[in-house]
């Protein structure tokens, strides 16, 4: 099968991308981290081994700026042996959430794009479970459009930038955190299109330090 680039248009009614060091007040990033986008794509096809598609390249952009709100939530913590959600194991915390997220995602031609395209053409062959979310399990994706006709307008692209103000994870170490890979990014306007070869909008998913962005 000939491998080809793929683009997706996503809409998510409510979502939150907790900043890495947020504790008492759960701040959200303004755009999902590359690690979250990668996890979402694996979830689409029911892939449980996130190492299978290391080296995949993705690019994405905000089509509109989502609205920011603050919620007061009950958060579960394990402070004592009593059941979760009881006594000191529950406490209120503030959390920022985004509403009306609309995102364009591009997957560079390769094994991951091939599997996604196959899944889109033959969804009955997908074996997966649970809702399809972007981030927390609560944050369900509302719509996915495959290879849409992109309007000739600008969006806010996530771009690698050593001087950028957005430190985002490319790879997350879920046991501890020492092997989490971070990179600096900026949001910059650009036309909705498939980025050309070696464009800084392409982000390479890797579990090795210092190899995250082209």
Secondary structure, DSSP 8 states (H G I E B T S, - for coil): -----EEEEEEEEEE--B-TT--SEE-B-SS--HHHHHHHHHHHHT---TTTTTT-EEEEEEEE--EEEEEEEEEE--SSSS-TTSGGGEEEEEEEEEEEEEEEEEE-TTHHHHHHHHHHH-GGG----S--BSSSTTSBEEEEEES----SSEEEEEEE-TT-SEEEEEE--SSSSTT-EEEEEEEEEEESS---TT-TT-EE--SSTT-SB-
